[in-house]
Amino acid sequence: MSYRIPRDDDVAKAIDNCLSRSPRVRSLTVLTDLVETELMCVDESYRIRGERIRKVGVKRKLFDLEISYAHSGRTEPYKKCPVCGNKLESVKNRTLDWKTVELSRDCKVCGYSAKTDACRPARYVITRRNRDGPDREAEEGRGTSERGRGPHGRGAQDVRDGIPFGKRFGHRPQDRIG
């Protein structure tokens, strides 16, 4: 039986269609079944593996991954990310006697993080990425307000001074000048 391998554009379109119908998928196997069904609507001879769906989705930033980890039998930590294949960056810390210790290895692309013992990804929860952009929350007033005071307007200065919110001069209408 012959089969065809779909192009990355077709895979990305199928992933986007599947995640528009169900924005949160509980495992990569379920997403693979959904995407394969979507691709078979285009051409019945298309076949695809879950690994390729995951890599295309991460590369094109179509979804976010929540990764559950399991301990692997490896003695050496990974050099390449087992999720997306990019280089892992070492996160190091200094001890009190100035020795360097590696805390973890992190991937900047997909968010994979392995502690010093070799951890492998066990389960992926896939969530559709917000298409509206990162500034949408700030435009709607839910993001941080001016001068980094947070969404409620309470700053660290009030907490540091020990003054409860609203008790500082200028917070009440009768305290305002002009």
C-alpha positions as CSV (number, residue, x, y, z in Angstrom):
1,M,0.0,0.0,0.0
2,S,1.5,3.3,-1.0
3,Y,1.2,6.5,1.0
4,R,2.2,10.2,0.6
5,I,3.8,12.5,3.1
6,P,2.1,15.9,3.4
7,R,3.9,19.2,3.2
8,D,4.5,21.3,6.3
9,D,2.0,23.9,5.1
10,D,-0.7,21.2,4.9
11,V,0.2,19.8,8.3
12,A,0.1,23.3,9.9
13,K,-3.3,24.0,8.3
14,A,-4.6,20.7,9.6
15,I,-3.2,21.4,13.1
16,D,-4.8,24.8,13.1
17,N,-8.2,23.4,12.0
18,C,-8.1,20.7,14.7
19,L,-7.2,23.1,17.5
20,S,-9.8,25.6,16.4
21,R,-12.5,22.9,17.0
22,S,-11.0,21.7,20.3
23,P,-8.4,24.2,21.7
24,R,-7.1,21.8,24.4
25,V,-6.0,18.3,23.6
26,R,-5.0,15.9,26.4
27,S,-2.2,14.0,24.5
28,L,-0.2,13.9,21.4
29,T,-1.8,10.6,20.3
30,V,-5.2,12.2,20.3
31,L,-3.9,15.2,18.3
32,T,-2.2,12.8,15.9
33,D,-5.5,11.0,15.3
34,L,-7.3,14.3,14.8
35,V,-4.7,15.7,12.4
36,E,-4.5,12.5,10.4
37,T,-8.3,12.5,10.0
38,E,-8.1,16.1,8.8
39,L,-5.4,15.3,6.3
40,M,-7.2,12.3,5.0
41,C,-10.1,14.6,4.0
42,V,-7.6,16.4,1.7
43,D,-6.0,13.2,0.4
44,E,-6.6,9.6,1.6
45,S,-3.0,8.6,1.0
46,Y,-1.5,11.1,3.5
47,R,0.2,9.6,6.6
48,I,2.0,11.4,9.4
49,R,3.6,10.6,12.7
50,G,3.1,12.4,16.0
51,E,6.7,13.5,16.2
52,R,6.4,15.4,13.0
53,I,3.1,17.0,14.1
54,R,4.8,18.1,17.3
55,K,7.9,19.5,15.6
56,V,5.8,21.4,13.0
57,G,3.5,22.8,15.6
58,V,6.4,24.0,17.9
59,K,8.4,25.4,14.9
60,R,5.4,27.4,13.6
61,K,4.2,28.4,17.1
62,L,0.7,26.9,16.6
63,F,0.3,25.6,20.1
64,D,1.8,25.6,23.6
65,L,3.0,22.4,25.3
66,E,2.5,21.4,28.9
67,I,5.1,18.6,29.4
68,S,4.8,15.8,32.0
69,Y,8.1,14.1,32.7
70,A,9.3,10.6,33.6
71,H,12.7,9.4,34.7
72,S,14.6,7.7,32.0
73,G,17.3,5.1,32.3
74,R,19.9,7.4,30.7
75,T,23.0,8.2,32.7
76,E,23.9,11.2,30.5
77,P,21.6,14.2,30.1
78,Y,20.3,15.1,26.7
79,K,22.3,17.4,24.4
80,K,19.4,18.0,22.0
81,C,15.8,18.7,23.0
82,P,13.8,15.5,22.8
83,V,10.7,17.6,22.0
84,C,11.7,19.9,19.2
85,G,15.4,18.9,18.4
86,N,17.0,22.2,19.2
87,K,20.1,22.7,21.4
88,L,19.5,22.6,25.2
89,E,21.1,25.4,27.2
90,S,22.6,24.6,30.5
91,V,21.4,26.5,33.6
92,K,24.2,26.7,36.1
93,N,24.6,28.0,39.6
94,R,27.6,28.7,41.9
95,T,27.9,27.0,45.3
96,L,29.2,28.7,48.4
97,D,32.8,27.5,47.7
98,W,32.6,29.0,44.1
99,K,32.1,25.7,42.3
100,T,29.8,25.6,39.3
101,V,26.9,23.2,39.4
102,E,24.5,22.4,36.6
103,L,20.9,22.8,37.8
104,S,19.0,21.9,34.6
105,R,19.0,22.0,30.8
106,D,16.3,24.1,29.2
107,C,15.0,24.5,25.7
108,K,14.2,28.1,24.8
109,V,12.0,27.2,21.9
110,C,9.5,24.7,23.4
111,G,9.9,25.0,27.2
112,Y,11.4,21.5,27.8
113,S,13.4,21.5,31.1
114,A,15.4,18.5,32.4
115,K,16.8,18.4,35.9
116,T,20.2,16.9,36.5
117,D,18.8,13.4,36.3
118,A,17.9,12.6,32.8
119,C,14.1,13.2,32.4
120,R,12.2,12.3,29.3
121,P,8.9,13.8,28.2
122,A,6.1,11.4,29.1
123,R,2.9,13.2,28.1
124,Y,2.0,16.4,26.3
125,V,-1.0,18.5,26.8
126,I,-1.5,20.7,23.8
127,T,-3.2,24.1,24.0
128,R,-4.0,26.3,21.1
129,R,-1.8,29.4,21.2
130,N,-3.5,32.8,21.3
131,R,-3.5,34.3,17.8
132,D,-4.4,37.9,18.9
133,G,-0.8,38.8,20.0
134,P,0.8,39.5,23.4
135,D,-0.4,43.1,23.6
136,R,-4.1,42.2,23.7
137,E,-4.3,42.0,27.5
138,A,-2.7,45.4,27.9
139,E,-5.1,46.9,25.4
140,E,-8.1,45.5,27.3
141,G,-6.8,46.8,30.6
142,R,-6.0,43.4,32.1
143,G,-2.3,43.7,31.8
144,T,0.2,45.6,34.0
145,S,-0.6,49.3,34.4
146,E,2.0,52.1,34.1
147,R,5.2,51.9,36.1
148,G,4.9,48.2,36.7
149,R,2.3,48.4,39.4
150,G,0.3,45.4,38.3
151,P,-3.3,45.0,37.2
152,H,-4.8,46.5,40.3
153,G,-2.6,49.6,40.6
154,R,-1.0,48.5,43.8
155,G,2.7,48.8,43.7
156,A,5.5,47.3,45.7
157,Q,6.2,50.7,47.3
158,D,3.0,50.6,49.3
159,V,3.8,47.1,50.6
160,R,7.5,48.0,51.4
161,D,6.5,51.1,53.3
162,G,3.9,49.1,55.3
163,I,1.1,51.5,54.3
164,P,-2.2,49.7,53.3
165,F,-3.5,50.4,49.9
166,G,-5.7,53.5,49.8
167,K,-4.3,55.0,53.0
168,R,-1.5,57.0,51.3
169,F,-1.9,60.7,50.8
170,G,-3.5,61.4,47.4
171,H,-5.6,58.3,47.1
172,R,-8.8,59.9,48.4
173,P,-10.6,62.7,46.4
174,Q,-10.4,65.2,49.3
175,D,-6.6,64.8,49.5
176,R,-6.0,65.8,45.9
177,I,-4.8,69.4,45.2
178,G,-6.3,71.3,42.3
